[in-house]
Amino acid sequence: MNPATAAGSLQGPNPLFAILCAGLACGLLDITAALVVYGHYGRPPMRLLQGIAAALRPKDKAADVLISAHLRRLLTLWQPTVLVFGEGAGQIHTSRQRRRLLKRIATEAKDHHVVVRIFRKRPGIDQGKRRTKYENARRIAEQFSVLQWKVPPKRKQWESEDYRMSIFTAATLGMVQLNITNSFRAPSSPQASR
């Protein structure tokens, strides 16, 4: 007997290869059974496969998917000159994720030649003249009569914020941007208007 074949026969089958083959077979049978059940209930199999792919995709790439799927199309469609963001107050636990997302948005906006402005609250300056969100919404509605019917009723302290408040937050940021832009423009001379 050849010593090389004798040593090979002593080793036996490779356990890693057997585990790999068994796992592959179980996975294929599992997906096949799921597709058959989905088909029986009349659901498209693509949705099941997309769910599996979403589970396998790393979670931190979700922002990249949103930007590539939606933001690029919106920037191309609307062609804005500026994107305005307000820094959220009280969102300390998500501040790192928020900064990362804003950085990705700013990068994509720069590729489309769009200016990005982020307004931060200044604790020392805004201290004495702080208004509630409801007061800000009411003042914006006074400026824009179209929004008057959207002003939600003043909420109690224990109630959650009305979903319509985001409209007025966006309008407030837009007004801040317009005021800053207009304050940097050179005043026109009185002779030019005559």
C-alpha positions in Angstrom: 0.0 0.0 0.0 1.2 3.4 -0.9 2.0 5.6 2.2 0.3 8.7 0.6 -3.0 6.8 0.1 -2.8 5.3 3.6 -2.4 8.8 5.2 -5.3 10.1 3.1 -7.6 7.2 4.2 -6.8 7.9 7.8 -7.9 11.6 7.6 -11.4 10.8 6.5 -13.9 13.3 5.2 -13.4 17.1 5.7 -15.9 18.3 8.4 -15.9 21.9 7.3 -16.9 20.9 3.8 -19.7 18.7 5.1 -21.0 21.6 7.3 -20.8 24.0 4.3 -22.7 21.6 2.0 -25.4 21.0 4.7 -25.8 24.7 5.3 -26.1 25.4 1.6 -28.7 22.7 1.2 -30.8 23.9 4.2 -30.7 27.5 2.9 -31.8 26.4 -0.6 -34.6 24.3 0.9 -35.7 27.1 3.2 -35.9 29.7 0.4 -37.7 27.3 -1.9 -40.3 26.6 0.8 -40.7 30.3 1.5 -41.2 31.0 -2.2 -43.8 28.2 -2.5 -45.7 29.6 0.4 -45.5 33.1 -0.9 -46.7 31.9 -4.3 -49.6 30.0 -2.7 -50.9 33.2 -1.0 -50.4 35.2 -4.3 -47.6 37.4 -3.1 -44.7 38.3 -5.5 -41.5 36.4 -4.7 -39.4 39.5 -5.3 -40.6 41.1 -2.1 -39.3 38.1 -0.1 -35.9 38.2 -1.8 -35.6 42.0 -1.2 -36.3 41.4 2.5 -33.6 38.8 2.6 -31.2 41.2 0.8 -32.1 44.0 3.2 -31.3 41.8 6.2 -27.9 41.0 4.8 -27.0 44.6 3.9 -25.1 46.5 6.6 -27.3 48.9 8.5 -25.0 51.9 8.2 -25.5 51.9 4.4 -29.2 52.8 4.7 -28.4 56.5 4.4 -26.4 55.9 1.2 -29.3 54.0 -0.3 -31.7 56.8 0.6 -29.4 59.4 -0.9 -28.8 57.5 -4.1 -32.4 56.4 -4.5 -34.3 59.6 -3.6 -32.1 62.7 -3.0 -30.3 62.6 -6.4 -33.6 62.4 -8.2 -35.1 65.2 -6.1 -32.1 67.5 -6.7 -32.2 66.8 -10.4 -36.0 67.4 -10.5 -36.3 70.5 -8.4 -32.8 72.0 -9.0 -32.7 74.0 -5.8 -30.1 76.7 -5.2 -29.9 76.1 -1.4 -30.7 73.4 1.1 -31.5 74.7 4.6 -31.3 72.5 7.8 -31.9 73.4 11.4 -29.9 71.7 14.0 -32.2 69.6 16.1 -32.3 70.3 19.8 -32.3 67.5 22.4 -31.2 64.9 19.9 -27.9 64.1 21.6 -28.1 60.3 21.1 -28.5 60.6 17.4 -26.1 63.6 16.9 -23.3 61.5 15.4 -25.7 59.7 13.0 -27.3 63.1 12.1 -23.9 64.7 11.4 -22.9 61.8 9.2 -26.2 62.0 7.3 -25.9 65.8 6.8 -22.3 65.3 5.6 -23.5 62.8 3.0 -26.3 65.1 1.9 -23.9 68.0 1.7 -21.5 65.9 -0.5 -24.4 65.0 -2.8 -25.6 68.6 -2.9 -22.1 69.8 -3.8 -22.1 67.5 -6.8 -25.3 69.2 -7.9 -23.9 72.7 -7.2 -26.4 73.3 -4.4 -25.4 75.4 -1.3 -26.1 73.7 2.1 -26.8 75.9 5.1 -27.1 74.5 8.6 -28.5 76.8 11.3 -27.4 76.1 14.8 -29.1 77.5 17.9 -26.9 79.9 19.9 -27.5 79.4 23.6 -26.3 82.8 24.8 -28.1 84.9 22.2 -31.5 83.1 21.9 -31.9 82.9 25.7 -34.3 85.8 26.4 -36.4 85.9 23.3 -37.3 82.2 22.9 -40.7 81.5 21.5 -42.6 78.2 21.4 -43.1 76.3 18.2 -46.8 77.2 18.3 -46.0 80.9 18.5 -43.5 80.6 15.6 -46.2 78.7 13.6 -48.7 81.4 14.3 -46.3 84.1 13.1 -45.5 82.2 9.9 -49.2 81.8 9.2 -49.6 85.5 9.6 -47.0 86.0 6.9 -48.3 83.4 4.6 -52.1 83.3 4.5 -52.1 80.0 2.6 -50.8 78.3 5.8 -53.4 79.7 8.2 -55.7 76.8 8.1 -52.8 74.4 8.8 -51.9 75.9 12.2 -52.7 73.2 14.7 -54.3 74.0 18.0 -52.0 74.8 20.9 -51.0 71.5 22.5 -51.1 70.6 26.1 -47.8 69.7 27.8 -48.5 66.0 27.8 -49.7 65.8 24.2 -47.4 64.8 21.4 -46.5 67.4 18.7 -48.8 67.7 15.8 -47.4 66.4 12.5 -48.2 69.7 10.8 -45.6 71.5 12.9 -42.9 70.3 10.5 -44.4 72.5 7.8 -43.9 75.6 9.9 -40.4 74.5 11.0 -39.4 74.3 7.3 -41.1 77.7 6.6 -39.2 79.2 9.5 -35.9 77.9 8.2 -36.8 79.3 4.8 -37.5 82.7 6.2 -34.2 82.7 8.1 -32.4 81.9 4.9 -34.2 84.6 3.0 -33.5 87.2 5.7 -29.8 86.3 5.7 -29.6 86.4 2.0 -31.3 89.7 1.8 -29.1 91.2 4.5 -26.0 90.4 2.6 -27.2 92.1 -0.6 -25.9 95.6 -1.3 -28.6 98.2 -0.8 -29.8 99.8 -4.0 -29.1 103.5 -4.4 -32.0 105.9 -4.3 -30.9 107.3 -7.6 -31.3 104.0 -9.4 -35.0 103.8 -8.4 -35.9 107.2 -9.9 
